[in-house]
Amino acid sequence: MAELKYEITEHIAVLGESSRGWTKELNKVSWNDYPPKYDIREWSPDHQRMGKGITLSEEEFDALRRVILGEDITPDGFDIDENEIL
């Protein structure tokens, strides 16, 4: 299996900390030399190990931000019927 290469290009916020000292963080991370994306996951104190997380593009992060702020969203180019999702 190929080695996973990553670089935290921007540290944005610590969202929480576990009793083990791992921190759940919002960062911009470049994975395998690709352009950085928003990333939410747990990191060990030295940032050498990580837990499972989620990576979001600029558009996905903006949509999440808008939902958190209570705005209605419809992704560009998609006509979503809530009945199809639920």
N, C-alpha and C positions, 0 to 999 in steps of 0.2 A: 504494500500500500504506500502511495506517495505521501511524503511529509506535508503536513498542512502548514502553509506559510501565512502569517498574519502580522499586521502592524496597526497598533492603535494610533491613528493619525490625529484624533481630537478627543480629549476626555471632556464629556459634557456634564455628567452628574452621577453621584452615588445615590441610588434609590433606596438602598437598605443594606444591612449587614447581618450575617448569620452568626450564631454562637461560635462557629469555627473560625470566624474572622474573614470569611469570603464575603465579597461585596457584590451586590447586584448593581450593575452600572449601565448607563446610557453613554455610548461612545460612537465615534465614527471609526470604522475598522476597514482596512484594505485586506481582503482575503486573496491569497495567491496572486499578488501583484495587480489585481483588478482595482478599479476606482473605489474609493471608500464608500461605505453605506452605513446607515444608522444601525446600531446593534445593541440589543438588550440581552444581557446574560450575566451569570455569576462568574467572578474571577477570584483566583487564589490571591493572597496578599502580595505575592511577588509577580503576579500576572503571567506566570509560566504555565498555569493550568486553568481550564475553563469548564463551565458546565454547559448544558444545552441552552440554546437561546434562540432569538429571532433576529433576522436581518431584514431591514426595510430600505427600499429605494427612497429617493427624495419625495416622490409622489405618494408612496405608501405612508411615509412618515407624516406628510402634510395631511393626508386623509385621517390618520389616527389622531393627530393634534386637533383637527376640526371636530371629530366625533367627541373627543374628550371635552371640548368647549361647548358641546351641545348643538353644533351645527348639523343640518342635514347634508348628506353628500351623495353624489352619484358619480362614480368614476367616469372620466372622459371616455366616450365611445361605447359605453355600456348602458343598456336600458334594463334595469334590474326590477323584477317583480318580487316583492317580499314573500309572496306565497310560494314562489319557486325555491327560495332559500330555506324557509321554515318547513 
